[in-house]
Amino acid sequence: MKTALKNLFSTNPSQNFNSYIKKCASLLKNFSEKGLVTGGTVLHCHLHKKGIFSEKFIAIKLLIMYLDFRKLDEANEIVKEFNGFDLVVQNCLINANIQWGNLAEARRLFDQMPERNEVTWTMLISGLMKYGRLQESMWYFEMNPFKSVVSWTAGISGFVKNGSSFDGLKLFVRLLESGVKPNKVTFISVVSACIQTGDFALGMSVLGLIVKTGFEDNVSVCNSLITLCLRMREFDLARRVFDRMETRDVVSWTAILDMYVEKGDLGEARRIFDEMPERNEVSWSAIIARYSQSGDHLEALKLFRQMVQEGLKPTISCFSCILSTLASLEILRTGRNIHAHVKKIGLEGDVFIGSSLVDLYCKCGETKDGRLVFDSIEKKNVVSWNSMLGGYSMNGQMDEAKDLFDNMPTRNNVSWGAIISGYVEYKQFDKVFEVFNEMLLSGETPTKPTFSSVLCACASVASLEKGKDLHGKILKLGFHYDVYLGTALTDMYAKSGDIESSKQVFDRMPERNEFSWTVMIQGLAESGFAKESLTLFEEMKSCTSVSPNELMLLSVLFACSHCGLVDKGLQFFGAMESVYGIRPKGRHYTCVVDMLSRSGRLYEAEELINSMPFQPEANALAALLSGCKTYKNEEIAERTARKLGELAERNSAGFVLLSNIYASAGRWIDVSKIRKLMREKGLKKNSGCSWVEVRNHVYSFSSDDRTHSKSAEIYDILELLRSEMMAP
């Protein structure tokens, strides 16, 4: 600013007056646009001193500048210099009042004008449209004696911007009937109206008119046509419009980039992005979001860093997207850096960025930091509440989650689903049913994922009655055709002991995936229908394209073990890696060891344990030890017991298992030694937890549990039963 003024002040106006005036006008416009009040005032003083102030062109520029600065006293002084009415001055005053929202004053000035021009009428028409006063605007439009394309377009675009696209289209038809030729702004507004109304047939007619009037090469018009084609999902047509454009701007490129992003064609989207001669924040955000949504979080992060290095400022949506990416990658350090940046630029309180930050901190296990961000969000919405609720749930802080849930001003399906899935994840099944009942009483309709969570809880506690009740609700809502709910129902019935109902649900499923087959095969195997389980597995292989997974093959091995098909089980085990491409894990080896031990092939079982590429599970050694007991092989039993003892030194679960084995063999001295050793090492066996359903309510309890409100009466009954059992 100082340099520009210094150069102007050193210039002699008399040498080239016109050039000097143009420089002054340019500076005044620049000061006005950038809000440089001081520079404008200094230049005004200079012009006054030079005697150039009275030049009308300069005076108008000064008036516009002071009106932009809202310096009314200075503006009024300039108006007085005109000594009477001036059309340009009045237009400037009307425009300023419209910009300030003083519509009454703008109308007063308009009504008092002895003469008006096309600019005056159009200014008032578009100004009233801007503030949603459509009827008033159209009254002035009808009274307008200068109905040029500019005023017609002001009315049409005003209707479209106010969501009255149908009225805008009717006005466009009147324009055509009046013989006025549309301009590029008219066509852009009309195409937008076609998009809003969904009248794509009319949009194609407008396209023909655009070609007929010669605007098909205009960049802005073509951009609007591309948007129309994309909304019609006419992707090929959109690409043809783009390809025939002689000149393209960043909006054109970004629109066609969005097309491939929406189609999910990441390869073509990236090719377009790399070819773009110019990129803006929107194009960067689109490609970053697509990589993030497709699961390629590292590439999304790489592009974000490149964007920042090129000096572009990320949008709010871009910040939210990259924070979600960092949350998925659990990269806390970079997330903290971005948090510091958004805080510095004053965006921390934004609800979208704030919600993404909450999600990031919670997924990285930092719920305290997440809560601090949550509390800093100025206008929380249900998404931000759900982010914090989900954060507590995923980190097992269910007391905090329930407290937050109870204080939510509004809840939606996501809120109920988050608290329910949290209770399921951390096996608080009694709470699952309690909250689910609250949900039903609130009038909220459960979603499919919520039903799946509650069915999982029913399966875990073998609550058949509750499961049947849920099945009825699912049928009523028409969700039973969903493959995931069908799978959950199959699993619930199987684990609740009703294998026939499980088979019925499975057989009626219109679609099955690998999880559906796995659940049914596993359910049959664990319910004692080992041969049926193997038959179903063979049926799956011959009739579907579903490939066996780890859990399915584990169920098959379990079935072979429990129906004595040892050789067939060994064939399946050998085929896991060679045929199905699945490397056996510890539990697969344990199942085979159990299978060999049950059939008396103890040496093979021991050899398999010794050949394992990793440390055997304690259960594998226990299975072999159990087989030794059955088949009275003390030699292998001693070796296995030593290994189990060594394993116990490294894993407390081994101590518990060894203690149980000694107890089942009646070796109580050894049991006492193991338990003493556990006490010395400060190890504790996690107490088991059981459930009982009484009058449609599930109660959980553990060993020596006294949390129930009627625990005294319960223990009295237990003592009575114990005494009756001990009586001769």
Helices and strands as residue ranges (DSSP letters): H 2-9, H 17-34, H 37-50, H 56-69, H 72-80, H 87-100, H 103-112, H 118-130, H 134-143, H 149-161, H 165-177, H 184-197, H 200-213, H 219-231, H 235-243, H 250-263, H 266-275, H 281-293, H 297-309, H 316-329, H 332-344, H 351-363, H 367-376, H 382-394, H 398-406, H 413-425, H 429-442, H 448-461, H 464-477, H 483-495, H 499-508, H 514-526, H 530-543, H 550-562, H 566-578, H 586-598, H 602-611, H 618-631, H 634-650, H 652-664, H 668-680, E 689-694, E 697-702, H 711-726
